[in-house]
């Protein structure tokens, strides 16, 4: 994890922090000038900032607020160096929005633990979908590849919302976002109800989701998700559109068309009966399945039933 991670240490007395971090494989560098901290961040952003309150020219607290108010740099994790007395009383994280704090004098073991935790949380926060807070593409690919590398047997289901774009165009993105949040809760609820400890749920982006369950439970999960979605989805339409069963909107070519109520197309890929080696292979199989599903119309799921060919056949 340490490789190529840049850590800016901003404090009067580093107490050997830079040396400790560099010895662990990080690229750590320091300054005691508050204004220089901001210049360093803006010119070449670090991956993590460790900052003290007492700095030259600008207090550390002001630097934290300036960075966290900036839409471009607000994601940078910041650890505040502080005396234990500072955090004995209640701390308002809104006033001083640091991601963590490190008591002084600094203990090497605790320093490395807090740095490791900061990077872990930062990865999760950047990867999670901002709308649903479900794991995003990095976590999805990592989870799948880990299962493949460990030869775990699993079923991965891609969930795609049919006719979502026309709905979004007709009712606006606010109502469209409500649909996506509803679907994320629905999938999560169904998968959690299975009580399978190795399950996984992710949000690829837009109206595309994935979930992983054991092959023996995938039919049950897909059936329940489709059933629940079909019951709920009509409540997102105005009464007039619900009654007639479609909305008027434009297709991708700008031509007016009638679009049915949204439905789900679900493609199920598994390594139960065939060897899968990487994420790209799974995505390719799922894309083929989705093309077939979408020709059917309405809520449905399709499982890849192909088995591995034996040599010489």
Secondary structure, DSSP 8 states (H G I E B T S, - for coil): --TT-EEEEE-S--TTHHHHHHHTT-EEEEE-BHHHHHHHHHHS--SEEEEES--BSS-HHHHHHHHHH-TTTTTSEEEEEEEGGGGTS---TTTS--SEEEEES--HHHHHHHHHHHHHHHHHHHHS-TTT--B-HHHHHHHHHHHHHTT---EEEEEEEETHHHHHHHH-HHHHHHHHHHHHHHHHHHHHHTT-TT-EEEEEETTEEEEEE-GGGHHHHHHHHHHHHHHHGGGGS-HHHHHHTEEEEE-TTS-EEEEE--EEEEEEEESSSS----HHHHHHHHHHHHHHHHTT-SSEEEE-------TT-
